[in-house]
Amino acid sequence: MTQIPITSTPAGPGVTLYTLRNAHDMRVLISDRGATLISWWAPDRYGRVADILLGYPDHQGYQKNPPYFGSLVGRWGNRIAKGRFSVDGAEYLVDRNDGDNHLHGGDAGFHLAQWRAEPGRDGLRLTLESPDGDGGFPGTVQVSVLYSLDDDGRLSIDYSAGSDAPTPLNLTSHGYFNLSGGGSDIYDHILSIDADAYLQIDRQLIPTGLADVAGSAFDFRQPAPIGPRLAWPDTQLKLAGGFDHCYCLRPQNQDTHVAGQSRNVQPLREVATVYDPGSGRHLSVSTTENGLQFYSGNFLAGIHGRAAQPYAIHDGFCLEAQAYPNQINSPDAEAVILRPGQLYRQTTTYQLSVR
């Protein structure tokens, strides 16, 4: 891979943008506020370059960022029911910022934190110390994230973390994609997800149980356009206003444990693809995680982004690799508790090509 230096640009008071560039002039912009993916500039089949990420026109929008555009979210990606959980018999109440529930680390989660950036030959490393009691979570957590972009158009996100006390940890990237470059909605995007089951939800978007995808709008085992599926008369779609559900990805290792790690370890494997016929852009998602949240941009309407017109519903989609929502309150809670001496590790990649 050609080693192209990472460049930096001031983006506002105390905020810096870093540009990762590969040999084909594909560019990814990352902010040290929230370790946020700001832009991903890439050509279509005709060589026309466009930004495939949704976001704000300037740094001011990211000061609060309620949609979590491009953010790295933590300590807990997705929801915790009633903002409550227990670890080793001790009960904790964390920020409730989504009705009665906790969402994406709370009002002052990792998405608004000022990360320390260290550009290097292997990519852009961002680090953060989350103190004991941050958002209501126990333990001081040291988090490190490495962003790298290779000449094959693969954006890799490598996460690691340690804690001085037992604490739930579930990190993910919340980038909103539109492979058309914002020229249209995502209805024509063709999606595949390698999962036989997904988690059904209640009205507060908290999981209620496992369901087979077979015969439902949620079956993307074979590639299918997103738009027609959104129109299916499915109660689950009505509850969320579209897709906002976690898919249970097919495991390759059923019970593999690695010394020093706190959860089942899956190999990095391709779990989803998205293709936009209009532009020819193709996105492949690979991860070591067990869950993949597919969100169809159900609450984008009226948000002022980079375009002249505000965003509309389903103008973007998210594929967030993570643990299962509310898993800390499930029988499998131990798998998402990071204990002293253990190392949280996760890798997710998004590879962009043209077909």
N, C-alpha and C positions, 0 to 999 in steps of 0.2 A: 504494500500500500504506500502510495506517495504521502510523505509527511508534510502536510501543509500547516504552517503555524496558525494557532488560534488567535484571532484578533479581538480587540475589545473596544467598546464605544460607550461613553457616558450616556445614560438614558433618563436622567433625572437626579434629584438630590439623593446621593448615596446609592444609586442604582447603576449597574453596569450591564451592558449586553455583550455577550461573547458569541462570535461567529465560528462555527465549525464548517469547513469547506472540504470537499473531496476533489479528486483530479478531474471530474467532469463538471465542476463548478456548481454542484448541488450545495445548497447552503442551509444550515440550521442555526437559528438564533435562540440563545438561551439567556435568561435573566437570572442574576444572583438573588433577586427577590423571589422567594418561593421556589427556587430551582426550576423556573418556569420555562416551558417550551413556548417561545413567542411566535416563530415563523419557521416554515420549511419550504424553501423555494426550489422547485423542480420542474423540468420540462414535460410537456405532453408529447404525444406521438408526432406532432408537427414541429417540435422544438420550441414551442411557446412556453415561457417560464411563468409560473404562477405560484402563489402561496397556498398550500393545501391545509393549513391550520387556521381555525377561527381564532379571533382575538380582538383586542382593543386597538384603536389607532395610536395610542401613546401610553406612556408609563402610568398616567394618572388612573386609568381604568383598573390597573392591577393593584392599586392600593387597597381595594376591598375585594374585588373579583368574585362576586357571589356565584357565577356559574363555574368557577374554578378553571377558567380557560388555561389549558396547558400546564396546570400546576402539578407539582409533586405533593401528594396529600398524605398526611399522617398526623398523629400517630396511628390513627385508624382510618383507612379508606373504607368508604361506604358507611353503613348504619350500625349503631348499637341500640337495641330496643330500650326505650325509657332512659337511655344514658346511664345504665346501671350494669355492673358486673361484679363478680367476686374472684379473688385470687387467693388461694390457700386459706380460705375462710374469712378473709377480710373483704368487706364490701366497699365499692368505690362508686362515686357519682361524678360523671364527666359532663362537659358542656352539652347542653341540650339546645341545639341550634336548628333543628328540623322538626318543629312541633314539639312532641314529647321525647324525641329521639336525638341521638348524637349522629352527626354526619361529617365525614372527612376531616376529623381532627378538631372540629369546633370553630368558633368565630376567630380564634387566633391560632389556627393550626399551622402546619409546616408551609402551607401555601402562601402565607403572608410573612414568614420569617426571613430575615436577612442571612443568607448562607455565605460561607467563606468559599471563594472560588480560587482554584489553583490550576491554571492551564498547564498542560504537559504534553509530551510526545504521544501518550496513550489516549489523550482526550481531555475533557474538562471535568475535573473533580470538584464537587461541592460538598462541604461538610457543615454539620450543625450539631450543637449540643442542646438537647431538650432537657431542662432541669426537672428535678423531682417535683411533682405536683402540676406540671405543665398541662393545662386543660383539664386537670383533675386526675391525670394518670400518674401512677407511682413510678419511682425510679428515675435516675438520670440516664438518659439515652444518648449515645454518640452515634450519629448517622453519617454515612458517606455514600455519595452517589457519583458514578462515573458515566458521563455521556461521551460516546465516540461515534464517528461517522466514517464508514469505509468507502472504498471506490466502487463497491457493488450496490451502493445506495442503502446500506443497512445502518440504521440508527440503533445503537445498543445502549441500554440503561442497566447498569450493574449496581445493585444496592447491597450495602452491608451495614450492620448495626450491632452494638453491644449495650448492655444495661447493667447497672450495679444493684438492681432489685428486680424481682419478677414483675413483668408488665406485658400487657397485650401489645402486639405490634403487627401492623398490616399496611404496608406501603404500596402505592400505585401511582401511575402517571395518568393525568386526566386531560390528555390532549383531545381536542375536537377536530376531526378530519372532515374535509370535503374534497374528494379527489378531482372534482371538476375545477378546482381553484376558485370556487365561489360563484361560478357562472350559473349554477342551478342548485336545486335541493338534492337530497340524497336518494330520492325515490328510485332512480334508475341504477343506483349502485348495486352490484351483485355480490352477495355476502355468502361465505361459507364458514361454519363453526364446527369443529371436530368434537362434538358432545352429543351424547345420547339422552341426557337429562338436564333439567334446569330447575331452579328454585322458584316455586310459586310465591306470591306475595299477598299481603293484605292491603287495606286502604292506606296504611302508613308506609307501604313499600318495605315492610319487614317480612323476611321469609317465613312461610308457614309449612313448607314441606317440599319433597322432591317429586318431580313429575317427568314422565317420559316425553321427549319431544315428538315422537312418532304420531303422525296424523294431526299435528297442531301447527299453528302459525310459527312456532318456535323451532321447527325442524329445518335447520340450515346445513344438514349433513351433506346435501348436494347443493351447489351454488344456486341461489335464487335472488331475484330483485327484492329490495327492501320495501318499495312502495306498495305493491300488491299485498304483501303480508300485513302492513299496517292497516289495511282495509278489512281484514278478516274480522268477523263478529265474535271476538274472543273476550271473555270476561277479564282475563289477565291484562290484555292490552287496554281495556277500558279503565281498569284501576290505575294504570301508570300513565295513560295518555299516549301510549306507544310502548316501545320496548325499554325497560329499565330493570333487567333481570340478570341474574348471575347464572352462567352456564357451568355445569360440572364437567370439566374437561376430562377426556379419556386419559387415564394414567398409563405410563409405561413401566413404572416401578410401583408395585402395590404396597410393599412394606419395607422400603429401603431407608435405613437410618444411617447417618454418617456421624461419627464421633465429633462432639463439639457443636452440633447443629440441633435446633430445637423442633424440627418438624420433618415430615416425610419429604424426601428430596426427589424431585422429578428431573429428568434430563431436559435440556433445552430442546423443545420440539415445536414444529409448526402447529398452531391450533386454530388459525383463522386466516381467511383471505378476503379481500374486497377488490372489486374491479369496476372501474367507471368506463362504460363503453364509449362515451363521448370523447374523453381525453386519451383513453388508452392507458391511464395510470392504474397500476396494480400494487396493492399493499398486502404484504404477508406479515403476520404476527406470530412470533414464537415466544415461548415463556417456560419457565421452570415452575410456575404457579399451578394450583389446582382449579382456580376459578377464573372466569372471564366475564366481566360485566359488560353487556351490550346495552348501550344507551343511545336512543335515537333522537336526542336533542328535543325532548318534549316540552322544555320550558325556555326555549330560545326566543320566543316571540317578543318583539319590542326591544330587545337588547341592542344598543348601538355599538356596532363593531367597526371594522375598517371600511366597509362598503358605504355608499351614499345612503342606501336604505337600511333600516334596522333589520336585524336577523328575523327570520320567520321560523315557525315550528319545523323541525326536521331539516334544518339547513346544515346540520353537521351530525356526526356520530362519534361515539367513544367506544373503544375496546380496552377496558381497564383490567389488566392481569392482577390478581389479588387472591387472598383467602376468601372464604365465604362470608357474606354479610351476616353480622350478629353471631359469628362463630364462637365468640368468647362466651356466649350464653347457651352454647350447645353442648352435647355430650363429648364433642371433639374439641373442647376449649383448650386443652393442654397443648395442642398442636400450634396454637397461635400465641402462646405465652413465651416470651423471651426471658430466660433466666441468666443470672450472673455466670460467666464462664462460657456461655453459649454464644454463637455467632449467627445472626440473622443474615441470610443470603438470598438474593433473588436476582434473576436476569430476565429481562424482556427485550425483544428486538422488534423493530418495525422496519421492514425492507421495502423500498419503493423502486419499481421498475416500470417500463413502458411496453405495452403489447399491441 
